[in-house]
């Protein structure tokens, strides 16, 4: 019962190091293999799904950055706080979770519409949930220079856990 989060950018690093890995079929989109085969385990399906965790600049920049990991962690935080997958269905359109959160902010949606219904009932923890949501939004900032360091994120989360 010790969860592990892995494979964020590993295929990208292998490519940079000279290995051969399949390329993504779309920029931030789920490949046909991932959408048509529910149990798809192919490398391309895995890469397409993993792409939702990759920082936007990871598709353009050759040299990896620690800020890529901050972005990935932010997506995981968003999943935890919203109870949603990295791909959100909005009407007939699919969008990544980061874009969905931004849409909710732009439309000034109530917090209860954003939070995981399992968490929304715990009104005593509303301030902490808002703080975690703000951290996740900061981590997924489109500008890597504006993302916090993981040390800062860990410190803030630590302080929240002590309150």
C-alpha positions, 0 to 999 in steps of 0.5 A: 500500500505504498503508491508510486507515481512514475513515468513522467517524462521518462520516455522523453528522457530516453529519446533525448539520450538516444533511445527510440520511443514512439512519438505522441500522436497529438499534442495533449490529446488522447490517441486513437488507441487510448480511446478505442481500446479500454484496456490499451497498454500500447506505448502510444496509448500510454504516452498519450495519456501521460501527455496530460501530465507533461508541461506544455513546454515539454513538447517544444523544449529539448532540455528537461527542467525541474519545472516539468515535474512541478507541472506534473505534480500540479496535475496530480493535485488537481486530480486529487482535489477535483476527483476528476481524471486528467481528461474532462468531458465538457459537453461534447468536448474533451479537455485536459484538467488544467484547461477545465480548471481555468475555464471554471475560474473564468466562469466563476464557478462555485467551489462545490462545482470544482471539488470532488463531491467526497471532499465537498461535504467536509466544510471544516476543511474548506480553507485547506482545500482552497489552499491545495487548489491554489497550489495546484493552479500555481504548479500548472501555470503555463509559464514555467518561471512562475511555477513554485519550486517543489521545496516551496510546494512541500513546505506549504503542504507541510504547514497545511498538514500541521494546522 
